[in-house]
């Protein structure tokens, strides 16, 4: 009853402010992942389809400020500014969705596909998203959008592809129907991959996967100003191998649903007003059935259910202030279990709740004002204030109470969270400048607050949650300097974060590991502080109308209050590419790599990572057949068949070797 009352209270506090609205981002075209909007420096970036049927992970890996932790060939964990998903925010069309795996083997980016996406809205730092507070930044995956048309139109495409490195078969398609009062869209994509091979033709066991993704949208125009839309995404992956982990996944399944109302008047102080109700449920089942030698067999299922609503209002005041206001509320239930199966006849199995039925209620308000002061100067002000309420089951209290000696562990915990940021930009002929500051704080994640014996195979410690953690806070400064002409552009940008009450696992020597082969127990603790920073330089040179040269360097830094390097801090990274286009033909030769990572986070289980350099090539040609078209994409990744691991490869699993791919897309 307490839980229900808290949830109802959060909704009642939030709904009166549902004068909310869509963030005034650049309009995304109706092509899969053609445009990526990167804010915080308030610039948009076009993403050319070099490999049209690449995974969402592949697209994310090419974006500024984003790196990915790889545990296999599937479902990589995105980090923004070298910060893990606890310190960032990921949404799909503004919907809060939470992974169901205690080992983060199912980030929400794994539950979408390229043929049902328009693009991604990516923010860096505490400027954050319109949908809640964040420290490192946010990713909002935007599904394909349709508009009402005066004439009935029906479009579609069929897609197929093959990759040699893991014999991956790809087949899919989508259709769009639009009219004056009604539209509908549907998509489907299937992937089936065997084990991949690293450089030197070495097969990486337990790296296979199979995935089916389907989505549908229907919209109806009530009148010229009001419309409603219903959408659903169904994603099911099976037989997923994780070579970097001691367990695989037999099932990762998501159902994501929503109903949206949009009010877009032609003559009003309101530019746009969007309100959405949504529900999503995720089931994730880890097991080690297919591993031949396991000391103790385990089953580890997890579930995450989320109900939510948001309303976003956009308006323009005196043609200078572009204001967006968002009210957002959700309820999430996270439950995960661990059963250790006894191999001794007559002996009992061991059972524990690794996430002990943790319920979270959130209600918050976000306001953004893009103030165009004059033709040269602009200011972005943004702020979020939210209330985060957690409730844990009595069994969770009983489990975690063993590790808490102060008798202050309560079933209910209420926290205030939020962020605030100011970013100034100036345009002076061919020069562009920007500087910003921000503050944000966050509540501990479910694992950090309530996790129970979560085994980390990277450092071989079991982790215990701590519900008495303080909020982690971030103080941020950022800048950029850009020079741009039609022929040449270059940009230098950077961010620095001071993270107060930094949350991380610290060894508790009085407890023994539960997991076979474990080194001990770490309990999540607030340490004094940590400092993280990134510095990025990039350039583009349009040699002529056909040739283009581009590239860049990125340097990252991270250290805790004890002068230990933080985990997953990237070494010096570089990239360069040469592009050529002629009519409908495009090709690219690229080089990317990292320097040696000598400053490994040894205190957190990391080891030195050697340098590497990878060469890729691809080409695309579009054939026009009357009103239809056929796009053919071919390429070779890791041309030199280099055997390598990066700092972000869990347990240093090697990356794929030489990979030949072909993608075909026939537009009807």
Residue pairs with C-beta under 8 A, 6 or more apart in sequence:
2 391
2 412
3 359
3 361
3 391
6 361
6 389
6 391
6 412
6 414
7 331
7 361
7 389
10 329
10 361
10 362
10 363
10 387
10 389
11 309
11 329
11 363
13 363
13 387
14 327
14 328
14 329
14 363
14 364
14 365
15 309
15 327
15 329
17 325
17 327
17 365
18 275
18 311
18 327
19 273
19 311
19 313
19 325
19 327
20 273
20 274
20 275
20 310
20 311
20 312
20 313
20 325
20 326
20 327
20 328
21 270
21 271
21 272
21 273
21 274
21 311
21 312
21 313
21 314
21 315
21 324
21 325
21 326
22 130
22 272
22 274
22 312
22 314
22 324
23 121
23 130
23 312
23 314
23 324
23 326
23 368
24 271
24 314
24 322
24 324
24 370
25 37
25 39
25 121
26 35
26 37
26 44
28 34
28 35
28 37
28 118
28 119
28 142
28 145
29 35
29 118
30 118
30 144
30 145
30 146
30 176
31 49
31 118
32 49
32 52
32 114
32 115
32 116
32 117
32 118
32 144
33 47
33 49
33 56
33 59
33 114
33 117
33 118
33 119
33 120
34 46
34 47
34 49
34 118
34 119
35 44
35 45
35 46
35 47
35 118
35 119
36 44
36 45
36 46
36 47
36 59
36 63
36 119
36 120
36 122
37 44
37 45
37 119
37 120
37 121
37 122
38 44
38 45
38 63
38 64
38 65
38 122
38 123
38 124
39 121
39 122
39 123
39 124
39 127
40 123
40 124
40 125
40 127
40 137
40 423
40 436
40 478
41 124
41 434
41 478
41 480
41 493
42 370
42 378
42 380
42 423
42 425
42 434
45 63
45 64
47 59
47 62
47 119
48 586
49 620
49 633
50 588
50 618
50 620
50 633
50 635
51 58
51 618
51 633
51 635
51 661
51 663
52 114
52 159
52 161
52 620
52 631
52 633
52 663
52 665
53 114
53 159
53 161
53 170
53 172
53 633
53 663
53 665
54 114
55 114
55 191
56 109
56 110
56 112
56 113
56 114
56 117
56 141
57 68
57 75
57 76
57 78
57 109
57 110
59 114
59 120
60 66
60 68
60 76
60 78
60 109
60 120
60 139
61 67
61 68
61 76
63 120
63 122
64 122
64 124
64 536
64 538
65 80
65 81
65 122
65 124
65 137
65 534
65 536
66 78
66 79
66 80
66 122
66 139
67 78
67 79
67 82
67 568
67 570
67 648
68 76
68 77
68 78
68 79
68 648
69 76
69 77
69 79
69 84
69 104
69 568
69 648
69 649
69 650
70 76
70 244
70 646
70 648
70 649
70 650
70 653
70 655
71 77
71 103
71 105
71 242
71 243
71 244
71 245
71 650
71 653
72 206
72 207
72 209
72 240
72 241
72 242
72 243
72 244
72 245
72 653
73 166
73 193
73 196
73 207
73 208
73 209
73 241
73 656
74 110
74 193
74 209
74 211
74 237
74 240
74 242
75 105
75 106
75 107
75 109
75 110
75 237
75 240
75 252
76 107
76 109
77 84
77 85
77 104
77 107
78 85
78 88
78 90
78 107
78 109
78 139
79 85
79 88
79 136
79 568
79 648
80 88
80 122
80 124
80 136
80 137
80 138
80 139
81 124
81 125
81 136
81 137
81 495
81 497
81 532
81 534
82 136
82 532
82 534
82 556
82 558
82 566
82 568
82 569
82 570
83 135
83 136
83 137
83 497
83 532
84 104
84 568
85 99
85 104
85 107
86 442
86 444
86 445
86 447
86 448
86 503
87 134
87 135
87 136
87 442
87 472
87 474
88 134
88 135
88 136
88 137
88 138
88 139
89 128
89 129
89 131
89 132
89 133
89 134
89 137
89 138
89 139
90 97
90 107
90 108
90 109
90 138
90 139
90 140
90 141
91 97
91 108
91 129
91 131
91 138
91 139
91 140
91 141
92 108
92 111
92 112
92 140
92 141
92 143
92 233
92 256
93 140
93 141
93 142
93 143
93 231
93 258
93 276
94 130
94 131
94 140
94 276
94 310
94 312
94 328
95 256
95 258
95 276
95 278
95 280
95 306
95 308
96 131
96 132
96 306
96 308
96 328
96 330
96 332
96 362
97 108
97 111
97 254
97 256
97 280
97 282
97 304
97 306
98 108
98 282
98 304
98 306
98 332
98 334
98 446
99 105
99 106
99 107
99 108
99 282
99 284
99 304
100 106
100 252
100 282
100 283
100 284
100 302
100 303
100 304
100 334
100 336
101 249
101 252
101 284
101 286
101 302
101 336
102 300
102 302
102 336
102 354
102 355
102 447
102 451
102 454
103 245
103 247
103 286
103 454
105 240
105 242
105 245
105 249
105 252
105 284
105 286
106 249
106 252
106 282
106 284
108 141
109 139
109 141
110 235
110 237
110 252
111 213
111 233
111 235
111 254
111 256
111 282
112 141
112 143
112 213
112 233
112 235
113 172
113 187
113 189
113 213
113 215
113 235
114 189
115 157
115 159
115 172
115 173
115 174
115 187
115 189
116 143
116 144
116 174
116 187
116 189
116 213
116 215
116 233
117 141
117 142
117 143
117 144
118 142
118 143
118 144
118 145
119 142
120 139
120 140
120 141
120 142
121 129
121 138
121 139
121 140
121 142
122 137
122 138
122 139
122 140
123 129
123 134
123 137
123 138
124 136
124 137
124 478
124 495
125 135
125 136
125 137
125 421
125 436
125 438
125 476
125 478
125 495
125 497
126 134
126 135
126 419
126 420
126 421
126 438
126 439
126 440
126 474
126 476
127 137
127 380
127 382
127 419
127 421
127 423
127 436
127 438
128 134
128 137
128 138
128 366
128 382
128 384
128 419
128 421
128 440
129 138
129 140
129 366
130 312
130 324
130 326
130 328
130 366
130 368
131 138
131 140
131 310
131 326
131 328
131 366
132 328
132 362
132 364
132 366
132 384
132 386
133 364
133 384
133 386
133 417
133 418
133 419
133 440
133 441
133 442
134 419
134 440
134 442
135 419
135 440
135 441
135 442
135 472
135 474
135 497
135 499
136 474
136 497
143 215
143 217
143 231
143 233
144 174
144 176
144 185
144 187
144 217
146 176
146 178
146 183
146 184
146 185
146 217
146 219
147 178
147 183
148 178
148 179
148 180
148 181
148 182
148 183
148 219
148 221
148 227
149 178
149 179
149 180
149 183
150 180
151 179
152 177
152 178
152 179
153 176
153 177
153 178
153 179
154 175
154 176
154 177
155 175
155 176
155 667
155 668
156 173
156 174
156 175
156 176
156 667
156 668
157 173
157 174
157 665
157 666
157 667
157 668
158 172
158 173
158 665
158 666
158 668
159 170
159 171
159 172
159 173
159 189
159 663
159 664
159 665
159 666
160 170
160 171
160 172
160 663
160 664
161 168
161 169
161 170
161 171
161 661
161 662
161 663
161 664
162 168
162 169
162 170
162 661
162 662
163 170
163 193
163 659
163 660
163 661
164 658
164 659
164 660
164 661
165 196
165 197
165 637
165 656
165 657
165 658
165 659
165 660
166 193
166 194
166 195
166 196
166 197
166 207
166 208
166 656
167 193
167 194
168 191
168 192
168 193
168 194
169 190
169 191
169 192
169 193
170 189
170 190
170 191
170 663
171 189
171 190
172 187
172 188
172 189
172 190
173 187
173 188
174 185
174 186
174 187
174 188
175 185
175 186
175 187
176 183
176 184
176 185
177 183
177 184
177 185
180 221
181 220
181 221
182 218
182 219
182 220
182 221
183 217
183 218
183 219
184 216
184 217
184 218
184 219
185 215
185 216
185 217
185 218
186 214
186 215
186 216
186 217
187 213
187 214
187 215
187 216
188 212
188 213
188 214
188 215
189 211
189 212
189 213
189 214
190 211
190 212
190 213
191 209
191 210
191 211
192 210
192 211
193 208
193 209
193 210
194 208
195 203
195 204
195 205
195 206
195 207
195 208
195 241
196 203
196 204
196 207
196 656
197 203
197 204
197 656
197 657
198 204
198 643
198 654
198 655
198 656
198 657
199 638
199 641
199 642
199 643
199 644
199 654
199 655
199 657
199 658
200 641
200 643
200 657
201 641
201 657
202 643
202 654
202 657
204 243
204 653
204 654
205 241
205 243
206 241
206 242
206 243
206 248
206 290
206 291
207 241
207 242
207 243
208 239
208 240
208 241
209 237
209 239
209 240
209 241
210 237
210 238
210 239
210 240
211 235
211 236
211 237
211 238
212 234
212 235
212 236
212 237
213 233
213 234
213 235
213 236
214 233
214 234
214 235
215 231
215 232
215 233
215 234
216 231
216 232
217 229
217 230
217 231
218 229
218 230
218 231
219 227
219 228
219 229
219 230
220 227
220 228
220 229
221 227
222 228
224 266
225 263
225 264
225 265
225 266
226 261
226 262
226 263
227 261
227 262
227 264
228 259
228 260
228 261
228 262
229 259
229 260
229 262
230 257
230 258
230 259
230 260
231 257
231 258
231 260
232 255
232 256
232 257
232 258
233 254
233 255
233 256
233 257
234 254
234 255
234 256
235 252
235 253
235 254
235 256
236 251
236 252
236 253
236 254
237 249
237 251
237 252
237 253
238 250
238 251
238 252
239 248
239 250
240 248
240 249
240 250
240 252
241 248
241 290
242 248
242 249
243 653
244 457
244 649
244 650
244 651
244 653
245 457
245 650
245 651
246 288
246 291
246 294
246 455
246 457
247 286
247 287
247 288
247 291
247 298
247 300
248 286
248 287
248 288
248 289
248 290
248 291
249 284
249 285
249 286
249 287
250 285
250 286
250 287
250 289
251 283
251 284
251 285
252 282
252 283
252 284
252 285
253 282
253 283
253 284
254 280
254 281
254 282
254 283
255 280
255 281
256 278
256 280
257 278
257 279
257 280
258 276
258 277
258 278
258 279
259 276
259 277
259 278
260 274
260 275
260 276
260 277
261 274
261 275
261 276
262 272
262 273
262 274
263 270
263 272
263 273
263 274
264 271
264 272
264 273
269 315
270 313
270 314
270 315
271 314
271 315
271 316
272 312
272 313
272 314
273 311
273 312
273 313
273 314
274 311
274 312
275 309
275 310
275 311
275 312
276 309
276 310
276 311
277 308
277 309
278 306
278 307
278 308
278 309
279 305
279 306
279 307
279 308
280 305
280 306
281 303
281 304
281 305
281 306
282 303
282 304
282 305
283 301
283 302
283 303
284 301
284 302
284 303
284 304
285 299
285 300
285 301
285 302
286 298
286 299
286 300
286 301
286 302
287 297
287 298
287 299
287 300
288 294
288 297
288 298
289 297
295 516
295 517
296 340
296 341
296 343
296 516
297 340
297 341
297 343
298 338
298 339
298 340
298 341
299 337
299 338
299 339
299 341
300 336
300 337
300 338
300 339
300 354
301 336
301 337
302 334
302 335
302 336
302 337
302 354
302 355
303 333
303 334
303 335
303 336
304 332
304 333
304 334
304 335
305 332
305 333
306 330
306 331
306 332
306 333
307 330
307 331
308 328
308 329
308 330
308 331
309 328
309 329
309 330
310 326
310 327
310 328
310 329
311 326
311 327
312 324
312 325
312 326
312 327
313 324
313 325
313 326
314 322
314 323
314 324
315 323
316 322
316 323
317 323
319 372
320 371
320 372
320 373
321 369
321 370
321 371
321 372
322 369
322 370
322 371
322 372
323 367
323 368
323 369
323 370
324 366
324 367
324 368
325 365
325 366
325 367
325 368
326 365
326 366
326 367
327 363
327 364
327 365
328 362
328 363
328 364
328 365
328 366
328 386
329 361
329 362
329 363
329 364
330 360
330 361
330 362
331 359
331 360
331 361
331 362
332 359
332 360
332 362
333 357
333 358
333 359
333 360
334 355
334 357
334 358
334 359
334 360
334 446
335 353
335 355
335 356
335 357
335 358
336 353
336 354
336 355
337 351
337 352
337 353
337 354
338 351
338 352
338 353
338 354
338 453
339 349
339 350
339 351
340 349
340 350
340 351
341 349
342 348
342 349
342 350
352 399
352 452
352 453
353 393
353 395
353 396
353 399
353 452
354 451
354 452
354 453
354 454
355 446
355 447
355 450
355 451
355 452
356 392
356 393
356 395
356 396
356 397
356 399
356 400
356 450
356 452
357 392
357 393
357 395
357 396
358 390
358 391
358 392
358 393
358 396
358 446
358 449
358 450
359 390
359 391
359 392
360 388
360 389
360 390
360 391
360 446
361 388
361 389
361 391
362 386
362 387
362 388
362 389
363 386
363 387
364 384
364 385
364 386
364 387
364 417
364 418
365 384
365 385
365 386
366 382
366 383
366 384
367 382
367 383
367 384
368 380
368 381
368 382
369 379
369 380
369 381
369 382
370 378
370 379
370 380
371 378
371 379
371 380
371 381
372 378
373 379
375 427
376 426
376 427
376 428
377 424
377 425
377 426
377 427
378 424
378 425
378 426
379 422
379 423
379 424
379 425
380 421
380 422
380 423
380 424
380 425
380 436
381 421
381 422
382 419
382 420
382 421
383 418
383 419
383 420
383 421
384 417
384 418
384 419
384 420
385 416
385 417
385 418
386 416
386 417
386 418
387 414
387 415
387 416
387 417
388 414
388 415
388 416
388 417
388 443
389 412
389 413
389 414
389 415
390 412
390 413
390 414
390 415
390 443
390 449
390 450
390 467
391 411
391 412
392 400
392 411
392 450
392 467
393 411
394 411
396 450
396 452
397 409
397 411
399 452
400 409
400 450
400 452
400 464
400 465
400 467
401 409
403 464
403 466
403 508
403 511
403 523
404 466
404 467
404 468
406 468
408 468
409 467
409 468
410 467
413 449
413 467
415 443
415 471
416 471
417 441
417 442
417 443
417 471
418 440
418 441
419 438
419 439
419 440
419 441
419 474
420 438
420 439
420 440
421 436
421 437
421 438
421 439
421 440
421 476
422 436
422 437
422 438
423 434
423 435
423 436
423 478
424 434
424 435
424 436
425 432
425 433
425 434
426 432
426 433
426 434
430 483
430 484
430 485
431 481
431 482
431 483
432 480
432 481
432 482
432 483
432 484
433 480
433 481
433 482
434 478
434 479
434 480
434 481
435 477
435 478
435 479
436 476
436 477
436 478
436 479
437 475
437 476
437 477
437 478
438 474
438 475
438 476
438 477
438 478
439 473
439 474
439 475
439 476
440 473
440 474
440 476
441 471
441 472
441 473
441 474
442 471
442 472
443 449
443 471
444 465
444 466
444 467
444 469
444 471
444 472
444 503
444 524
446 465
447 454
447 463
447 465
447 524
448 465
448 466
448 469
448 503
448 524
449 465
449 466
449 467
449 469
449 524
450 465
450 467
451 463
451 464
451 465
451 524
452 464
452 465
453 462
453 463
453 464
453 514
453 515
453 521
454 462
454 463
454 464
455 461
455 462
455 463
455 514
455 515
455 518
456 462
456 463
456 505
456 522
456 605
457 650
457 651
458 605
458 606
458 650
458 651
459 519
459 522
459 604
459 605
460 517
460 518
460 519
460 605
461 505
461 507
461 513
461 518
461 519
461 520
461 521
461 522
461 605
462 513
462 514
462 515
462 518
462 520
462 521
462 522
463 505
463 521
463 522
463 523
463 524
464 508
464 511
464 521
464 522
464 523
464 524
465 523
465 524
466 523
466 524
466 525
469 501
469 503
469 524
469 525
469 526
470 501
470 526
471 501
472 499
472 500
472 501
472 502
472 503
472 526
473 499
473 500
473 501
474 497
474 498
474 499
474 500
475 497
475 498
475 500
476 495
476 496
476 497
476 498
477 495
477 496
478 493
478 494
478 495
478 496
479 493
479 494
480 491
480 492
480 493
480 494
481 491
481 492
481 493
482 489
482 490
482 491
482 492
483 489
483 490
483 491
484 490
486 542
487 541
487 542
488 539
488 540
488 541
488 542
489 539
489 540
490 537
490 538
490 539
490 540
491 536
491 537
491 538
491 539
492 535
492 536
492 537
493 535
493 536
493 537
494 533
494 534
494 535
494 536
495 533
495 534
496 531
496 532
496 533
497 531
497 532
497 533
498 529
498 531
499 529
499 530
499 531
499 532
500 528
500 529
501 526
501 527
501 528
501 529
502 526
502 527
502 528
502 529
502 530
502 560
502 561
503 524
503 525
503 526
504 524
504 525
504 527
504 530
504 560
504 604
505 522
505 523
505 524
505 525
506 522
506 523
506 524
506 525
506 527
507 520
507 521
507 522
508 520
508 521
508 522
508 523
509 520
511 520
511 521
512 520
512 521
513 519
513 520
513 521
527 560
527 561
527 562
528 561
529 560
529 561
530 558
530 559
530 560
530 561
530 566
531 557
531 558
531 559
532 556
532 557
532 558
532 566
532 569
533 556
533 557
533 558
534 554
534 555
534 556
534 557
535 554
535 555
535 556
536 552
536 553
536 554
536 555
537 552
537 553
537 554
538 550
538 551
538 552
538 553
539 550
539 551
539 552
540 548
540 549
540 550
541 548
541 549
541 550
542 548
543 549
546 580
546 581
546 582
547 578
547 579
547 580
548 578
548 579
548 580
549 576
549 577
549 578
549 579
550 576
550 577
550 579
551 574
551 575
551 576
551 577
552 574
552 575
552 576
553 572
553 573
553 574
554 570
554 572
554 573
554 574
555 572
556 569
556 570
556 571
556 573
557 569
558 565
558 566
558 569
559 565
559 566
560 566
562 603
564 601
564 602
564 603
564 604
565 599
565 600
565 601
565 602
565 603
565 606
566 601
566 604
567 601
567 604
567 605
567 606
568 601
568 606
568 647
568 648
569 599
569 601
569 647
570 594
570 647
570 648
571 594
571 595
571 596
571 597
571 598
571 599
571 609
571 611
571 647
572 594
572 595
573 592
573 593
573 594
573 595
574 591
574 592
574 593
574 594
574 595
575 590
575 591
575 592
575 593
576 590
576 591
576 592
577 588
577 589
577 590
577 591
578 588
578 589
578 590
579 586
579 587
579 588
580 586
580 587
580 588
581 587
584 621
584 622
584 623
584 624
585 619
585 620
585 621
586 619
586 620
586 621
587 617
587 618
587 619
587 620
588 616
588 617
588 618
588 619
589 615
589 616
589 617
590 615
590 616
590 617
591 613
591 614
591 615
591 616
592 613
592 614
592 616
593 611
593 612
593 613
593 614
594 609
594 611
594 612
594 646
594 647
595 611
596 608
596 609
596 610
596 611
597 608
597 609
597 647
598 608
600 606
600 607
600 608
600 609
600 647
606 647
607 652
609 645
609 646
609 647
609 652
610 644
610 645
612 642
612 644
612 646
613 642
614 637
614 638
614 640
614 642
614 644
615 638
615 639
615 640
616 635
616 636
616 637
616 638
616 639
617 635
617 636
617 639
618 633
618 634
618 635
618 636
619 633
619 634
619 635
620 631
620 632
620 633
621 631
621 632
622 629
622 630
622 631
622 632
623 629
623 630
623 631
623 632
628 666
628 667
628 668
629 666
629 667
630 664
630 665
630 666
630 667
631 663
631 664
631 665
631 666
631 667
632 662
632 663
632 664
633 661
633 662
633 663
633 664
633 665
634 660
634 661
634 662
634 663
635 660
635 661
636 658
636 659
636 660
636 661
637 656
637 658
637 659
637 661
638 655
638 656
638 657
638 658
638 659
639 658
640 658
641 657
641 658
642 657
643 654
643 657
644 654
644 655
645 652
645 653
645 654
645 655
646 655
649 655
